[in-house]
Amino acid sequence: MNRCYLTARGMTVGYDGVPLIRDIALEIERGEIVALIGPNGSGKSTILKSLARQLRLLGGQVFVDGEELQRLSGGNLARKMAVMLTDRTKPELMTCRDVAAVGRYPYTGRLGLLTDADEAKVDAALAAVQALELRDRDFNAISDGQRQRVLLARAICQEPEIIVLDEPTSYLDIRHKIQLLSILRDMARQGITVILSLHEIDLARKLADRIICVKGDTIARCGAPEEIFDEAAIRELYDLDEGAFDPMFGSVELPRPMGAPRTFVLSACGTGAPVYRALQRSGEPFAAGILYENDVDCRLARRLAAEVVTERPFMPVSDAAFERALALMRGCERIIDAGVEIGETNARMAELIELARQLPGYNTLLN
């Protein structure tokens, strides 16, 4: 394992001499992606600004590649670290290309003149974030999402060993979110250390090698995504009273409709998911079945349905499950057949569907 690229010992951060988070201990490897998650106002941005030396440490030490952060000269720090924070940048009379080119200045002489090689790197960085067509436009006249891409190009131009980003996906549409995170992943593969905060915990789970949970006056938890993203931990971190977070799919689910089920949904292998969500949006309590416990529909139904009739994976449908599903169907106002593929194991579902067709509320459509 490589020597830790960034190390924090007893790091305490805050504003105006007032500590917000104390005794932060970090050991981050070169090329590692570390994501900070947590509620609004928990201190994620404060930690990042302190690491970027935009806020003075209130205690402890931070070492970057073995050198103490506070002892690095401005030029050395600029060559090691690129920073992309949420503070609104409003440079006067600068084109997007001018803003991106700022990333090359740690490598220029006293006159700040860019060489042909520098100019080529600026264009390459703009192209990498699909912002080359913006290069001659006024930076203050473009959208927030476009600014994010230009600022990322500036960071790429800097050729840093570490990049610190605060909510870099803010204002970006889904296409450019995916593109930005892909660029960060590529940078990490090249040995660049990435430290960022994210509100979208599903993206943090998919991108990061390590997750830091920020809450209260300390780091609540730190570990690999598979260690952090369980439902109970996320519920505690964000004080969720309603709804749920599904760690398997990285999705946030709104609360289930309350009350006795009025609709029964027959489904399997994902055919029920759009029906479940439509019923939830309309506030209609429903039941679902018979679903095998390893069926993708079963996982979602358990979060959204009033009741789910289940069966063990790869087992024939039992009498108990069959009778419970039939009783629920008879007690519901309508039955929605979302589609069930019948095989050898679930052969009794054909019988259940045939009985459903004889009931007055049977329907194959959600309407």
N, C-alpha and C positions, 0 to 999 in steps of 0.2 A: 504494500500500500504506500502511496506517495505521502510525503510529509504534508501535514495540514497547511493549506495555503493561507487561510485566514483563521486566526485564533482570538477569541475574546475571553478574558479572565476577569471575573468580578465586575463586568461592565455595568455601569449604572447610568441611565439616560433620563432626561427630563428637560424642563424649560425654566429659565430664570433661577437656576440653583435649586429648584424643587424637583426631587426625584419622582419619576413616574414608574419606571421599571428598574428593579435592583438585581445585582449579582447575576447578570447574564453570562452564561458560559457557552461558547461556541467553538467547534472545531470543524472547519469546512475544507474539504479536499479540493485540489485543483481540478477543474472541469466538472464540478458537482453543481447541480441546480437545487437551490434551497428556496422554498416558498414559505412566506409568513402568512398565516391566516388568523382570523379572529374577528370579533365584533368591531363595528365602527367605534373609533375613539379609544381602542385598546392600547395603542402605542406602536403599531406596526411602522407607520411613517416616521415616528420619532427614532426608532431603532435604525432605520435605513439612513436617515439624515445624520445620525451620529456616526454610523459606519462610513458615510461619505464625507465626514468632517465638516458638515454644514452646521452641526450643533456640537458644542463642547461637551466632552464626556464629563459626567459628574463623579465618576469613580471608575476604577479598574483600568485595564489596558487592552488595546487591540493591536495585534501584530499581522502585517500583510507580508507574506513571503519572508517571514523571519525578522522584518523591520517593524519597529513600533510606529503605528499610524501617525501619532502626533509629531514624530521626528522627521517624517518625510517632507521634503521640500514640495512646494506647489507643483513644480515641473515634474518631479518624479511621481507624485501622486497622479497627475493628469495622464502620465504615460502608463500607469498601472491600472487606473480605475476610471471607467466611464459611468456617468450618473444620469438617470432619466427619472425625474421626480414629477409629482403631479402639479407643482407650482406652475402657474400659467406663464409661459415665456412670451414676451411681447417686444421683440427687437424692432427698432425703428428702421425703416427703409432698407430692409434686408430681404433678398429673395430666398426661396427655399434652398437653392444651391449655396448661397452665402451661409445660411444656418448650418447646413450639413458640413460645409467646409471648415467650420469652427473646430470640428473634431481633429483636424490636421495640425492645428497651431502648436500643440506640444512638441511637434517634430520640426517646426520651422525655425529659422534664425531670428535675430532681434527685429528684423524688419517685417517679419510675419509673411514673407512672400511664399506662395505655393509653387512648387516645381511642377513640371509636366506630369511626373509620377504622382504627385499629390492630387493634381486635378483628375487624373484617371481614377484614383481611389475614391474620390468624391462621387464621380459619375457611377462607379461600380456599386457603391453603397446605396445610392438612390435607386439604381436599377434593382438591387437585391430586395428592396422593400416596395417595389413597383411604384416609385414616386418620381421616376425620371422625367415624366411629362410635366411635373410641377416645378421643375428646377428654376424657371424664369419668373414664376409667380411670386407676388408679395406674400411673405409668410403669414402676415396678419390678415390676409384676405381669403385664406383657405379654411376648410372645415376642421373641427377638432380632431376627427379621425385622421385626416390628412396630416395635421401637425404631428400627431403621434408617430406616424410613419417617417416623417422627415427627421424628427428627433432621434428615432432609432437609427436612421442613416448616419446622423452625426455621431452617435455612439459607436457605430461600426467603423466609421472613419478613424476614430481614435485608436483603433487596434489595441483594445485594453486587454489586460490579463484577468480583470474582474469587472463585471457590469452590475450596477445596482439600479433596480427599477421599482418604482412605486406605482402600482395599479397600471401597468403598461397597456392593458387591454381596454381601459376606459375609452369610450367614444368609438370603438372599432366595431364594424359589422362582423358577422360570423366569418366571412371569407378572410378578412384581414386579421382577425384574431388568430385563426388557424395559421395564417402565413407568419405572423409575428412569433408565435410560439414555436413554429418549425424552425425559424431562424435562430431563436435562442437555443433550441436543442442542437442545431448544427454548430453553433458557437461553442457549446459545452463539449461536443465531440472533438473540437479542435483544442481543448484544454482550457477554455475560458470559464472561469467560475461565475455563476449567475446567482444573484440573490435578489428576490423580488417579493412583493406583496401582491396578493390576489383576493378579490372578493368572490370570484367564481370558484368555489371549492371543487367543482367537478373538473375544472381545468387544472387546478393545483394538483389534484390526485393523478391526473394523466401525465403531467409534465415533470413534476419535481422528483428528485431522488430522495429528498428529505423534507419533512414538513415541520415547521415551528409554529406551535399554537400560542398565541399571545392573548392573555386575559389577566386582569388584575394587575398586581405590582410585580409579578414574576412571569417567567415562561411556564405556561401550564403543562405543555407536553412537547416532546421532540422525538421524532423517529421517522422510519420509512413510511410511505403512504399506507401500506397494508397494516401497519401497526396503529396508525392514527385514525383512519377512516372506518370506524365502526359506529353504528347508529347511536349508541349511548354516549360516546365521547363527543360526537358532533352536537348532540342534543345538549350536553352539559356546556360545551364551549360557547354556544350561541344562545343558551337559555331558551330552548325551543319549548313552548307550552302547547303549541298546536302543530299539526303536520308532522312530517318525518323526513329524514334524509336516508336514501337507499344507497349504502356503500357499494353494492354490486354494480349498479348502473350509474352511480354518481348523480342521481336525480333527487330533486327536492319535491316532495309530494304535499299537496294541500290536505287539510283535514277531510276525513270521510264524511259523507252525509249522515246525519243522525236519524235514528228511527228504525222501525221494522221494515224489512225489504218489501218493496212494491213490485220490483222487477227481478226476474231470474234470468241470468245470462248463461247460455250454453256456448262454450268456446274451448279452444285448445291451441297451444303453440303460437301464441301471439295474436290470434284473431280477436280475442276479447279486449285487448288493451285500448283500442280507440273507443270501444263501446263503454268501458269502465270510465274513461276520462270524460266522455260526453255526459254520462249519467251524473258524475261528480259535479261537473260544471252546472248542470241543471238542478243540483241539490236533491237528487232522487236516490233514496237508499235502495240498495240492490244486493242480491245474493248471486253467487257464481259456483259452478261445478259441472260435472265432477272433474276436478283438476288434479293431475299428478303433482306431487310436491316439488319435483324438479322442473316443472313447466314454467316458462317465463311468465305466462298469464297468472300462475298461482302466486308468484312473488308480488306482483302488482295488486292482485285481488285482495291479498291479505292486508294491504294498506288502505284500500279504498272501499271494500265491500263490507256490508253489515255482517255477512256470514259467508264462509267459503267451505264447500264440501270437497274434501281432498281424499286422495288415495296414495298409498306408497308407490314409489317409482317402480315401473316394470311389473306390477302386480295386477291380476285381474280385478275388475271392479267388485268390491265386496257387497254383500247384502245390506250391511249397515249404511254404507255410502249411497247405495242405490235408493234405499227407502227414504233416507234423509233428503236427498235431492228431489225425489218425487213429492214428498210432503211440502217442501219449500215451493216447488212449482205450483202445486195446487193452491197454496195460500197467497200467491202473488197475482197482481192484476194483469200482468203481461209476462210473456216469455220471449226473449230475444235469442234467436239461433244465429250466432255469429260465425258458425262453421266449425265442425269437428271432423277431422279425418279419422276414419275408423280403421283399426288394425286388429291383429289377433288379441293383443293384451286388453284393449279397451272395447272389446266387441259388444259388451252390454250397453255401451253408450248408444248404439243403434236402437236398442229397445227403449231406452229412456227418451230418445228424440222422437220415436214413434208415438209414445205416450204423450209427449209434450204437444205434438201436432193435434191431438184429439182434445186438448184443453182450449177454452174460448180465448185466452189471451195470447195464444201462440202467434209469433210474428218473426219473420227473418230480417226485418229492418228496424233501425232505430228511428222513430219518428214521433 
